[in-house]
Amino acid sequence: MFIDYAQIEVIAGNGGDGAVTFRREKYVPKGGPSGGNGGNGGNIIVETDSNLSTLLDFRYKKIYKAEKGVLGGSSLKDGKNGEDIVIKLPPGTIIKDADSGKILFDLNEENQRFVLAKGGRGGKGNSNFATPTRRTPRFAEPGKPGESLKVILELKLIADVGLVGFPNAGKSTLISTISAARPKIADYPFTTLEPNLGIVRYKDYQSFTVADIPGIIEGAHEGKGLGIKFLRHIERTKILLFLIDITSDDYQRDFDILYNELKSYSKVLVKKNIIVSLSKADLLERKEITKISKAKLKKSKSPVIIFSSATKYGIEELIDKLWIAIQNT
């Protein structure tokens, strides 16, 4: 199950109290203070793990609490530090403060590691407060409380190319043709119910990633359909590949609807490098395709690319152009 949103509470450990003890040795009639320091509370640490691709674990566990530090001991023995808790997250996760909405961390790389909530410092034992004029302090410092907060986790897939189109534009078929991804494919709208990520092999030892999200319909930015829910997954992509059904009676209208829905969601999306393609070329005669091939749409910087996932027509050219665009972005 693909889960891309979760809210959890993290509670770092409290520091252990310092100890109030005195030396009691056989041949030392008036032993001095010997209370050790309390241990530090455990931290809550977040770490990216490239083996993860969903926030599913956080659907079932909502509270993460680290160990508190142990009380200081006698004979100047310090208490043990509380164990840290390491929360592993897929790359692409944004961590926000649940109350303010402020972004705390953007985990957009592999092997990133941050302290999300710091454990409390252990209190000092009474041995730290002895002075020439106060030889037997009968007090110690209490441990400090650990940090606690509620956070929102949002996952945004990290991909080079994001596929954008109406339901049944052929996005899932394309990603299954050019990569090893196997999304559900059927002849009815909204076959794709969750994002799919595919790795496209290019030439001998190169590759790039493609993200497919559910189809977008007019009014998506107002909550219609499914696309708006997953648009965050193409915010990190370098290239946007628009797919328009070649049998449409108005390519410019379809392009404008998709463009305006993205713009209404985030102006950042329409500033990306946009490549427009016409899918399902197998549904037209070759002479009709030749006539359409020189078409250029407003707000699109280059001629459309025509392809068919069914017959592989134009697929090689499409992959080449995507690769060149990625390298130049």
Contacts in CASP RR format, 6 or more apart in sequence:
PFRMAT RR
TARGET T0000
AUTHOR 0000-0000-0000
METHOD contacts of the structure
MODEL  1
MFIDYAQIEVIAGNGGDGAVTFRREKYVPKGGPSGGNGGNGGNIIVETDS
NLSTLLDFRYKKIYKAEKGVLGGSSLKDGKNGEDIVIKLPPGTIIKDADS
GKILFDLNEENQRFVLAKGGRGGKGNSNFATPTRRTPRFAEPGKPGESLK
VILELKLIADVGLVGFPNAGKSTLISTISAARPKIADYPFTTLEPNLGIV
RYKDYQSFTVADIPGIIEGAHEGKGLGIKFLRHIERTKILLFLIDITSDD
YQRDFDILYNELKSYSKVLVKKNIIVSLSKADLLERKEITKISKAKLKKS
KSPVIIFSSATKYGIEELIDKLWIAIQNT
1 54 0 8 1.000
1 56 0 8 1.000
2 53 0 8 1.000
2 54 0 8 1.000
2 56 0 8 1.000
2 194 0 8 1.000
2 195 0 8 1.000
3 54 0 8 1.000
3 55 0 8 1.000
3 56 0 8 1.000
3 58 0 8 1.000
3 59 0 8 1.000
3 155 0 8 1.000
4 54 0 8 1.000
4 55 0 8 1.000
4 154 0 8 1.000
4 155 0 8 1.000
4 156 0 8 1.000
4 195 0 8 1.000
4 230 0 8 1.000
4 232 0 8 1.000
4 233 0 8 1.000
5 55 0 8 1.000
5 152 0 8 1.000
5 153 0 8 1.000
5 154 0 8 1.000
5 155 0 8 1.000
6 55 0 8 1.000
6 58 0 8 1.000
6 59 0 8 1.000
6 152 0 8 1.000
6 153 0 8 1.000
7 62 0 8 1.000
7 98 0 8 1.000
7 150 0 8 1.000
7 151 0 8 1.000
7 152 0 8 1.000
7 153 0 8 1.000
8 58 0 8 1.000
8 61 0 8 1.000
8 62 0 8 1.000
8 63 0 8 1.000
8 64 0 8 1.000
8 150 0 8 1.000
8 151 0 8 1.000
8 153 0 8 1.000
9 62 0 8 1.000
9 63 0 8 1.000
9 64 0 8 1.000
9 148 0 8 1.000
9 149 0 8 1.000
9 150 0 8 1.000
9 151 0 8 1.000
10 44 0 8 1.000
10 63 0 8 1.000
10 64 0 8 1.000
10 65 0 8 1.000
10 87 0 8 1.000
10 116 0 8 1.000
10 117 0 8 1.000
10 148 0 8 1.000
10 149 0 8 1.000
10 150 0 8 1.000
10 151 0 8 1.000
11 44 0 8 1.000
11 63 0 8 1.000
11 64 0 8 1.000
11 65 0 8 1.000
11 66 0 8 1.000
11 117 0 8 1.000
11 146 0 8 1.000
11 148 0 8 1.000
12 41 0 8 1.000
12 42 0 8 1.000
12 43 0 8 1.000
12 44 0 8 1.000
12 66 0 8 1.000
12 117 0 8 1.000
12 118 0 8 1.000
12 119 0 8 1.000
12 120 0 8 1.000
12 146 0 8 1.000
12 147 0 8 1.000
12 148 0 8 1.000
13 41 0 8 1.000
13 42 0 8 1.000
13 43 0 8 1.000
13 65 0 8 1.000
13 66 0 8 1.000
13 67 0 8 1.000
13 68 0 8 1.000
13 69 0 8 1.000
13 82 0 8 1.000
13 119 0 8 1.000
13 120 0 8 1.000
13 146 0 8 1.000
14 41 0 8 1.000
14 68 0 8 1.000
14 69 0 8 1.000
14 119 0 8 1.000
14 120 0 8 1.000
14 143 0 8 1.000
14 144 0 8 1.000
14 145 0 8 1.000
14 146 0 8 1.000
15 38 0 8 1.000
15 39 0 8 1.000
15 40 0 8 1.000
15 41 0 8 1.000
15 68 0 8 1.000
15 69 0 8 1.000
15 119 0 8 1.000
15 120 0 8 1.000
15 121 0 8 1.000
15 122 0 8 1.000
15 123 0 8 1.000
15 143 0 8 1.000
15 144 0 8 1.000
15 145 0 8 1.000
15 146 0 8 1.000
16 38 0 8 1.000
16 39 0 8 1.000
16 40 0 8 1.000
16 41 0 8 1.000
16 68 0 8 1.000
16 69 0 8 1.000
16 70 0 8 1.000
16 71 0 8 1.000
16 72 0 8 1.000
16 79 0 8 1.000
16 122 0 8 1.000
16 123 0 8 1.000
16 142 0 8 1.000
16 143 0 8 1.000
17 38 0 8 1.000
17 71 0 8 1.000
17 72 0 8 1.000
17 122 0 8 1.000
17 123 0 8 1.000
17 140 0 8 1.000
17 141 0 8 1.000
17 142 0 8 1.000
17 143 0 8 1.000
18 35 0 8 1.000
18 36 0 8 1.000
18 37 0 8 1.000
18 38 0 8 1.000
18 71 0 8 1.000
18 72 0 8 1.000
18 73 0 8 1.000
18 122 0 8 1.000
18 123 0 8 1.000
18 124 0 8 1.000
18 125 0 8 1.000
18 126 0 8 1.000
18 140 0 8 1.000
18 141 0 8 1.000
18 142 0 8 1.000
18 143 0 8 1.000
19 35 0 8 1.000
19 36 0 8 1.000
19 37 0 8 1.000
19 38 0 8 1.000
19 71 0 8 1.000
19 72 0 8 1.000
19 73 0 8 1.000
19 74 0 8 1.000
19 125 0 8 1.000
19 126 0 8 1.000
19 140 0 8 1.000
20 33 0 8 1.000
20 35 0 8 1.000
20 125 0 8 1.000
20 126 0 8 1.000
20 137 0 8 1.000
20 138 0 8 1.000
20 139 0 8 1.000
20 140 0 8 1.000
21 33 0 8 1.000
21 34 0 8 1.000
21 35 0 8 1.000
21 36 0 8 1.000
21 73 0 8 1.000
21 74 0 8 1.000
21 75 0 8 1.000
21 126 0 8 1.000
22 31 0 8 1.000
22 32 0 8 1.000
22 33 0 8 1.000
22 34 0 8 1.000
22 136 0 8 1.000
23 31 0 8 1.000
23 32 0 8 1.000
23 33 0 8 1.000
23 34 0 8 1.000
23 75 0 8 1.000
24 31 0 8 1.000
25 31 0 8 1.000
32 130 0 8 1.000
32 135 0 8 1.000
32 136 0 8 1.000
33 125 0 8 1.000
33 126 0 8 1.000
33 127 0 8 1.000
33 129 0 8 1.000
33 130 0 8 1.000
33 135 0 8 1.000
33 136 0 8 1.000
33 137 0 8 1.000
34 74 0 8 1.000
34 75 0 8 1.000
34 76 0 8 1.000
34 127 0 8 1.000
35 72 0 8 1.000
35 73 0 8 1.000
35 74 0 8 1.000
35 75 0 8 1.000
35 76 0 8 1.000
35 77 0 8 1.000
35 125 0 8 1.000
35 126 0 8 1.000
35 127 0 8 1.000
35 140 0 8 1.000
36 72 0 8 1.000
36 73 0 8 1.000
36 74 0 8 1.000
36 76 0 8 1.000
36 77 0 8 1.000
36 78 0 8 1.000
36 79 0 8 1.000
36 124 0 8 1.000
36 125 0 8 1.000
36 126 0 8 1.000
36 127 0 8 1.000
36 140 0 8 1.000
37 72 0 8 1.000
37 78 0 8 1.000
37 79 0 8 1.000
37 122 0 8 1.000
37 123 0 8 1.000
37 124 0 8 1.000
37 125 0 8 1.000
37 128 0 8 1.000
38 69 0 8 1.000
38 70 0 8 1.000
38 71 0 8 1.000
38 72 0 8 1.000
38 73 0 8 1.000
38 78 0 8 1.000
38 79 0 8 1.000
38 122 0 8 1.000
38 123 0 8 1.000
38 124 0 8 1.000
38 125 0 8 1.000
38 143 0 8 1.000
39 69 0 8 1.000
39 70 0 8 1.000
39 72 0 8 1.000
39 78 0 8 1.000
39 79 0 8 1.000
39 80 0 8 1.000
39 81 0 8 1.000
39 82 0 8 1.000
39 122 0 8 1.000
39 123 0 8 1.000
40 69 0 8 1.000
40 81 0 8 1.000
40 82 0 8 1.000
40 119 0 8 1.000
40 120 0 8 1.000
40 121 0 8 1.000
40 122 0 8 1.000
41 66 0 8 1.000
41 67 0 8 1.000
41 68 0 8 1.000
41 69 0 8 1.000
41 81 0 8 1.000
41 82 0 8 1.000
41 119 0 8 1.000
41 120 0 8 1.000
41 121 0 8 1.000
41 122 0 8 1.000
41 146 0 8 1.000
42 66 0 8 1.000
42 67 0 8 1.000
42 68 0 8 1.000
42 69 0 8 1.000
42 81 0 8 1.000
42 82 0 8 1.000
42 83 0 8 1.000
42 84 0 8 1.000
42 85 0 8 1.000
42 119 0 8 1.000
42 120 0 8 1.000
43 66 0 8 1.000
43 84 0 8 1.000
43 85 0 8 1.000
43 115 0 8 1.000
43 116 0 8 1.000
43 117 0 8 1.000
43 118 0 8 1.000
43 119 0 8 1.000
44 64 0 8 1.000
44 66 0 8 1.000
44 84 0 8 1.000
44 85 0 8 1.000
44 87 0 8 1.000
44 115 0 8 1.000
44 116 0 8 1.000
44 117 0 8 1.000
44 119 0 8 1.000
45 84 0 8 1.000
45 85 0 8 1.000
45 86 0 8 1.000
45 87 0 8 1.000
45 113 0 8 1.000
45 114 0 8 1.000
45 115 0 8 1.000
45 116 0 8 1.000
46 86 0 8 1.000
46 87 0 8 1.000
46 88 0 8 1.000
46 89 0 8 1.000
46 95 0 8 1.000
46 105 0 8 1.000
46 107 0 8 1.000
46 113 0 8 1.000
46 114 0 8 1.000
46 116 0 8 1.000
47 86 0 8 1.000
47 87 0 8 1.000
47 88 0 8 1.000
47 89 0 8 1.000
47 111 0 8 1.000
47 112 0 8 1.000
47 113 0 8 1.000
47 114 0 8 1.000
48 88 0 8 1.000
48 89 0 8 1.000
48 90 0 8 1.000
48 91 0 8 1.000
48 92 0 8 1.000
48 93 0 8 1.000
48 107 0 8 1.000
48 109 0 8 1.000
48 110 0 8 1.000
48 111 0 8 1.000
48 112 0 8 1.000
48 113 0 8 1.000
49 88 0 8 1.000
49 89 0 8 1.000
49 90 0 8 1.000
49 91 0 8 1.000
50 90 0 8 1.000
50 91 0 8 1.000
50 110 0 8 1.000
52 88 0 8 1.000
52 89 0 8 1.000
52 90 0 8 1.000
53 90 0 8 1.000
53 197 0 8 1.000
54 90 0 8 1.000
54 155 0 8 1.000
55 89 0 8 1.000
55 90 0 8 1.000
55 93 0 8 1.000
55 153 0 8 1.000
55 155 0 8 1.000
58 153 0 8 1.000
64 85 0 8 1.000
64 87 0 8 1.000
65 85 0 8 1.000
66 82 0 8 1.000
66 83 0 8 1.000
66 84 0 8 1.000
66 85 0 8 1.000
66 117 0 8 1.000
66 119 0 8 1.000
67 82 0 8 1.000
67 83 0 8 1.000
68 82 0 8 1.000
69 79 0 8 1.000
69 80 0 8 1.000
69 81 0 8 1.000
69 82 0 8 1.000
69 122 0 8 1.000
70 79 0 8 1.000
70 80 0 8 1.000
70 81 0 8 1.000
70 82 0 8 1.000
71 79 0 8 1.000
72 78 0 8 1.000
72 79 0 8 1.000
72 125 0 8 1.000
73 79 0 8 1.000
76 127 0 8 1.000
87 116 0 8 1.000
89 95 0 8 1.000
89 107 0 8 1.000
89 153 0 8 1.000
90 155 0 8 1.000
91 107 0 8 1.000
91 108 0 8 1.000
91 109 0 8 1.000
91 110 0 8 1.000
91 112 0 8 1.000
91 158 0 8 1.000
92 106 0 8 1.000
92 107 0 8 1.000
92 108 0 8 1.000
92 155 0 8 1.000
92 156 0 8 1.000
92 157 0 8 1.000
92 158 0 8 1.000
92 236 0 8 1.000
93 107 0 8 1.000
93 153 0 8 1.000
93 154 0 8 1.000
93 155 0 8 1.000
93 156 0 8 1.000
94 103 0 8 1.000
94 105 0 8 1.000
94 106 0 8 1.000
94 107 0 8 1.000
94 153 0 8 1.000
94 154 0 8 1.000
94 155 0 8 1.000
94 156 0 8 1.000
95 103 0 8 1.000
95 104 0 8 1.000
95 105 0 8 1.000
95 106 0 8 1.000
95 107 0 8 1.000
95 116 0 8 1.000
95 151 0 8 1.000
95 152 0 8 1.000
95 153 0 8 1.000
96 102 0 8 1.000
96 103 0 8 1.000
96 104 0 8 1.000
96 151 0 8 1.000
96 152 0 8 1.000
96 154 0 8 1.000
97 104 0 8 1.000
97 149 0 8 1.000
97 150 0 8 1.000
97 151 0 8 1.000
97 152 0 8 1.000
98 149 0 8 1.000
98 150 0 8 1.000
98 151 0 8 1.000
98 152 0 8 1.000
99 149 0 8 1.000
99 150 0 8 1.000
101 152 0 8 1.000
104 116 0 8 1.000
104 151 0 8 1.000
105 112 0 8 1.000
105 114 0 8 1.000
105 116 0 8 1.000
107 114 0 8 1.000
108 158 0 8 1.000
108 236 0 8 1.000
116 149 0 8 1.000
116 151 0 8 1.000
117 146 0 8 1.000
117 147 0 8 1.000
117 148 0 8 1.000
117 149 0 8 1.000
118 146 0 8 1.000
118 147 0 8 1.000
119 146 0 8 1.000
119 147 0 8 1.000
120 143 0 8 1.000
120 144 0 8 1.000
120 145 0 8 1.000
120 146 0 8 1.000
120 147 0 8 1.000
121 143 0 8 1.000
121 144 0 8 1.000
122 141 0 8 1.000
122 143 0 8 1.000
122 144 0 8 1.000
123 140 0 8 1.000
123 141 0 8 1.000
123 142 0 8 1.000
123 143 0 8 1.000
123 144 0 8 1.000
124 140 0 8 1.000
124 141 0 8 1.000
125 140 0 8 1.000
125 141 0 8 1.000
126 137 0 8 1.000
126 138 0 8 1.000
126 139 0 8 1.000
126 140 0 8 1.000
128 141 0 8 1.000
129 137 0 8 1.000
129 139 0 8 1.000
129 140 0 8 1.000
130 136 0 8 1.000
130 137 0 8 1.000
154 232 0 8 1.000
155 233 0 8 1.000
156 232 0 8 1.000
156 233 0 8 1.000
156 235 0 8 1.000
156 236 0 8 1.000
157 195 0 8 1.000
157 197 0 8 1.000
157 211 0 8 1.000
157 233 0 8 1.000
157 234 0 8 1.000
157 236 0 8 1.000
158 209 0 8 1.000
158 236 0 8 1.000
159 197 0 8 1.000
159 198 0 8 1.000
159 209 0 8 1.000
159 210 0 8 1.000
159 211 0 8 1.000
159 233 0 8 1.000
159 234 0 8 1.000
159 236 0 8 1.000
159 237 0 8 1.000
160 208 0 8 1.000
160 209 0 8 1.000
160 210 0 8 1.000
160 237 0 8 1.000
160 238 0 8 1.000
160 239 0 8 1.000
160 322 0 8 1.000
160 326 0 8 1.000
161 208 0 8 1.000
161 209 0 8 1.000
161 210 0 8 1.000
161 211 0 8 1.000
161 237 0 8 1.000
161 238 0 8 1.000
161 239 0 8 1.000
161 240 0 8 1.000
161 241 0 8 1.000
161 322 0 8 1.000
161 326 0 8 1.000
162 210 0 8 1.000
162 211 0 8 1.000
162 212 0 8 1.000
162 213 0 8 1.000
162 234 0 8 1.000
162 237 0 8 1.000
162 239 0 8 1.000
162 240 0 8 1.000
162 241 0 8 1.000
163 171 0 8 1.000
163 174 0 8 1.000
163 175 0 8 1.000
163 210 0 8 1.000
163 211 0 8 1.000
163 212 0 8 1.000
163 213 0 8 1.000
163 241 0 8 1.000
163 243 0 8 1.000
164 171 0 8 1.000
164 213 0 8 1.000
164 216 0 8 1.000
164 234 0 8 1.000
164 240 0 8 1.000
164 241 0 8 1.000
164 242 0 8 1.000
164 243 0 8 1.000
164 258 0 8 1.000
164 262 0 8 1.000
165 171 0 8 1.000
165 215 0 8 1.000
165 216 0 8 1.000
165 242 0 8 1.000
165 243 0 8 1.000
165 244 0 8 1.000
165 258 0 8 1.000
166 215 0 8 1.000
166 216 0 8 1.000
166 217 0 8 1.000
166 244 0 8 1.000
166 245 0 8 1.000
166 254 0 8 1.000
166 257 0 8 1.000
166 258 0 8 1.000
167 189 0 8 1.000
167 190 0 8 1.000
167 191 0 8 1.000
167 214 0 8 1.000
167 215 0 8 1.000
167 217 0 8 1.000
168 187 0 8 1.000
168 188 0 8 1.000
168 189 0 8 1.000
168 191 0 8 1.000
168 245 0 8 1.000
169 215 0 8 1.000
169 243 0 8 1.000
169 244 0 8 1.000
169 245 0 8 1.000
169 279 0 8 1.000
170 243 0 8 1.000
170 245 0 8 1.000
170 279 0 8 1.000
170 280 0 8 1.000
170 309 0 8 1.000
171 192 0 8 1.000
171 212 0 8 1.000
171 213 0 8 1.000
171 215 0 8 1.000
171 243 0 8 1.000
172 183 0 8 1.000
172 184 0 8 1.000
172 185 0 8 1.000
172 191 0 8 1.000
172 192 0 8 1.000
172 196 0 8 1.000
172 212 0 8 1.000
173 185 0 8 1.000
173 279 0 8 1.000
173 309 0 8 1.000
173 310 0 8 1.000
174 212 0 8 1.000
174 243 0 8 1.000
174 279 0 8 1.000
174 307 0 8 1.000
174 309 0 8 1.000
175 181 0 8 1.000
175 183 0 8 1.000
175 196 0 8 1.000
175 198 0 8 1.000
175 210 0 8 1.000
175 212 0 8 1.000
176 182 0 8 1.000
176 183 0 8 1.000
176 185 0 8 1.000
176 309 0 8 1.000
177 309 0 8 1.000
177 312 0 8 1.000
177 315 0 8 1.000
178 200 0 8 1.000
178 210 0 8 1.000
178 315 0 8 1.000
178 318 0 8 1.000
178 319 0 8 1.000
179 198 0 8 1.000
179 199 0 8 1.000
179 200 0 8 1.000
179 201 0 8 1.000
179 210 0 8 1.000
180 198 0 8 1.000
180 199 0 8 1.000
181 196 0 8 1.000
181 197 0 8 1.000
181 198 0 8 1.000
181 199 0 8 1.000
181 210 0 8 1.000
181 212 0 8 1.000
183 191 0 8 1.000
183 192 0 8 1.000
183 196 0 8 1.000
183 212 0 8 1.000
184 191 0 8 1.000
184 192 0 8 1.000
184 193 0 8 1.000
185 191 0 8 1.000
189 215 0 8 1.000
190 214 0 8 1.000
190 215 0 8 1.000
190 225 0 8 1.000
190 226 0 8 1.000
192 212 0 8 1.000
192 213 0 8 1.000
192 214 0 8 1.000
192 215 0 8 1.000
192 226 0 8 1.000
193 214 0 8 1.000
193 226 0 8 1.000
194 214 0 8 1.000
194 230 0 8 1.000
195 211 0 8 1.000
195 212 0 8 1.000
195 213 0 8 1.000
195 214 0 8 1.000
195 230 0 8 1.000
195 233 0 8 1.000
196 211 0 8 1.000
196 212 0 8 1.000
197 209 0 8 1.000
197 210 0 8 1.000
197 211 0 8 1.000
197 212 0 8 1.000
198 209 0 8 1.000
198 210 0 8 1.000
198 211 0 8 1.000
198 212 0 8 1.000
199 207 0 8 1.000
199 208 0 8 1.000
199 209 0 8 1.000
199 210 0 8 1.000
200 207 0 8 1.000
200 208 0 8 1.000
200 209 0 8 1.000
200 210 0 8 1.000
200 319 0 8 1.000
200 322 0 8 1.000
201 207 0 8 1.000
202 208 0 8 1.000
202 319 0 8 1.000
202 323 0 8 1.000
206 323 0 8 1.000
208 322 0 8 1.000
208 323 0 8 1.000
208 326 0 8 1.000
210 241 0 8 1.000
211 233 0 8 1.000
211 234 0 8 1.000
211 237 0 8 1.000
213 227 0 8 1.000
213 230 0 8 1.000
213 231 0 8 1.000
213 233 0 8 1.000
213 234 0 8 1.000
214 225 0 8 1.000
214 226 0 8 1.000
214 227 0 8 1.000
214 229 0 8 1.000
214 230 0 8 1.000
215 225 0 8 1.000
215 226 0 8 1.000
215 227 0 8 1.000
216 227 0 8 1.000
216 228 0 8 1.000
216 231 0 8 1.000
216 258 0 8 1.000
216 261 0 8 1.000
216 262 0 8 1.000
217 224 0 8 1.000
217 225 0 8 1.000
217 227 0 8 1.000
218 224 0 8 1.000
218 257 0 8 1.000
218 261 0 8 1.000
219 261 0 8 1.000
220 227 0 8 1.000
220 228 0 8 1.000
220 231 0 8 1.000
220 261 0 8 1.000
220 265 0 8 1.000
221 228 0 8 1.000
221 261 0 8 1.000
221 264 0 8 1.000
221 265 0 8 1.000
222 228 0 8 1.000
223 229 0 8 1.000
228 261 0 8 1.000
228 265 0 8 1.000
231 262 0 8 1.000
231 265 0 8 1.000
231 266 0 8 1.000
231 269 0 8 1.000
234 240 0 8 1.000
234 269 0 8 1.000
235 266 0 8 1.000
235 268 0 8 1.000
235 269 0 8 1.000
237 272 0 8 1.000
238 272 0 8 1.000
238 273 0 8 1.000
238 325 0 8 1.000
238 326 0 8 1.000
238 329 0 8 1.000
239 272 0 8 1.000
239 273 0 8 1.000
239 274 0 8 1.000
239 275 0 8 1.000
239 322 0 8 1.000
239 325 0 8 1.000
239 326 0 8 1.000
239 329 0 8 1.000
240 262 0 8 1.000
240 269 0 8 1.000
240 272 0 8 1.000
240 273 0 8 1.000
240 274 0 8 1.000
240 275 0 8 1.000
241 275 0 8 1.000
241 276 0 8 1.000
241 277 0 8 1.000
241 322 0 8 1.000
242 255 0 8 1.000
242 258 0 8 1.000
242 259 0 8 1.000
242 274 0 8 1.000
242 275 0 8 1.000
242 276 0 8 1.000
242 277 0 8 1.000
243 277 0 8 1.000
243 278 0 8 1.000
243 279 0 8 1.000
244 251 0 8 1.000
244 254 0 8 1.000
244 255 0 8 1.000
244 258 0 8 1.000
244 276 0 8 1.000
244 277 0 8 1.000
244 278 0 8 1.000
244 279 0 8 1.000
244 304 0 8 1.000
245 254 0 8 1.000
245 278 0 8 1.000
245 279 0 8 1.000
245 280 0 8 1.000
246 278 0 8 1.000
246 279 0 8 1.000
246 280 0 8 1.000
246 281 0 8 1.000
246 283 0 8 1.000
246 284 0 8 1.000
246 289 0 8 1.000
246 292 0 8 1.000
246 306 0 8 1.000
247 280 0 8 1.000
247 283 0 8 1.000
247 284 0 8 1.000
248 254 0 8 1.000
251 278 0 8 1.000
251 295 0 8 1.000
251 297 0 8 1.000
251 304 0 8 1.000
252 297 0 8 1.000
252 298 0 8 1.000
255 276 0 8 1.000
255 297 0 8 1.000
255 298 0 8 1.000
255 299 0 8 1.000
255 300 0 8 1.000
256 298 0 8 1.000
256 299 0 8 1.000
259 270 0 8 1.000
259 274 0 8 1.000
259 299 0 8 1.000
262 269 0 8 1.000
262 270 0 8 1.000
263 269 0 8 1.000
263 270 0 8 1.000
273 325 0 8 1.000
273 328 0 8 1.000
273 329 0 8 1.000
274 299 0 8 1.000
274 300 0 8 1.000
274 301 0 8 1.000
275 300 0 8 1.000
275 302 0 8 1.000
275 305 0 8 1.000
275 321 0 8 1.000
275 322 0 8 1.000
275 325 0 8 1.000
276 297 0 8 1.000
276 300 0 8 1.000
276 302 0 8 1.000
276 304 0 8 1.000
276 305 0 8 1.000
277 304 0 8 1.000
277 305 0 8 1.000
277 306 0 8 1.000
277 307 0 8 1.000
277 318 0 8 1.000
278 292 0 8 1.000
278 304 0 8 1.000
278 305 0 8 1.000
278 306 0 8 1.000
278 307 0 8 1.000
279 307 0 8 1.000
279 308 0 8 1.000
279 309 0 8 1.000
280 308 0 8 1.000
280 309 0 8 1.000
280 310 0 8 1.000
281 289 0 8 1.000
281 306 0 8 1.000
281 307 0 8 1.000
281 308 0 8 1.000
281 311 0 8 1.000
281 313 0 8 1.000
281 314 0 8 1.000
282 308 0 8 1.000
282 310 0 8 1.000
282 311 0 8 1.000
282 313 0 8 1.000
284 292 0 8 1.000
289 306 0 8 1.000
292 304 0 8 1.000
292 306 0 8 1.000
293 303 0 8 1.000
293 304 0 8 1.000
293 306 0 8 1.000
294 303 0 8 1.000
295 303 0 8 1.000
295 304 0 8 1.000
296 302 0 8 1.000
296 303 0 8 1.000
296 304 0 8 1.000
297 304 0 8 1.000
305 314 0 8 1.000
305 317 0 8 1.000
305 318 0 8 1.000
305 321 0 8 1.000
306 313 0 8 1.000
306 314 0 8 1.000
307 313 0 8 1.000
307 314 0 8 1.000
307 315 0 8 1.000
307 317 0 8 1.000
307 318 0 8 1.000
308 314 0 8 1.000
308 315 0 8 1.000
309 315 0 8 1.000
END
